[in-house]
Amino acid sequence: NTWPMRRCNQVEPRVTEERLQMMTRLTCIALLLSVSTTTAFVPQTSHLQVLSRSNGSNNGAATTTSLGIFDQLNNLFAPDGTKSSAGTEFDEEINACVKILNSAANTKSEDPEEVVTALEDLEQLARKKSKVDGSFAQDVLTNLNGSWRLIFTTGTKTTQDRIQKTVNYFPIKAVQSFDTSTDPYGIENGIYLGDFAVVKFSGPFDFDLVRRKLEFDFTKIAVLGFEIQIKSEDAAMIGASTGLGSESNVKNSEKGKRPFFNWISADATIATARGGGGGLALWKRIIEEEE
């Protein structure tokens, strides 16, 4: 008797769905553990710890990373509908801030000091939530798509010092638009008289998901509908002189640095951020019917 020859193209029995799921989970565990053992021994001056310190945390990089990994493991094996929602302990306070800011965006009748307090509180809460909720920053970037009207700003530190007070509800129509469907991402910033754009800047932007930092370059300017190619340093000077940008952008441009926003939040109705000049701002989403 001879054993049957095994053909090279002979099909093995199919792996059951349950076994495939288990193999996938075990692979994920192995990958997560490899990340954990690598980051647990990052030196004290690591990039992760610098970011942690800048966010006001005294914990080391290993602690922050390990917590994120256990959250992922918990979500991996938790039954549908019972997966952990990291950062939900901040939601009640966040919603309270957002309620004030929504009212300010819609009515412009909220006390400016209360609006500033809500912006500052939301900034701190968003920082805490983004540390434990890995999807928070991605949600901000996704929600930024569209057009936003500037409603409220404290003004840059330079402006505040010059006029000896904070700027509050913005008196003219200023609109920022973001498009993440293009490569690179696109930003547009304009001043309007009614529906007519007096001046518009446009160019590319990058978004750092770790810091929720949006850096951009304005490469075009349109004045009364006439478009001109410009350099970044020219855009910084024009922006500072028109109020569309801070004077610090001029100095940063001379050093080869780009202007930026540290985004606090963005949802279906409002967006908030701290600009490179130090000022806080509130935008209201422009719905098509309002344009």
HUPE-V519079 format. One record per helix or strand. SS is the DSSP state (@ for helix, = for strand). FROM is the first residue (numbers start at 0). TO is the last residue. If there is no record, write none. Layout:
<<SS/FROM/TO> <SS/FROM/TO>>
This chain:
<<@/16/38> <@/46/53> <@/60/76> <@/87/106> <@/111/131> <@/135/143> <=/145/152> <@/156/162> <=/168/168> <=/172/178> <=/184/192> <=/195/207> <=/212/215> <=/219/222> <=/225/228> <@/231/241> <@/247/253> <=/258/265> <=/269/274> <=/279/284> <@/287/289>>
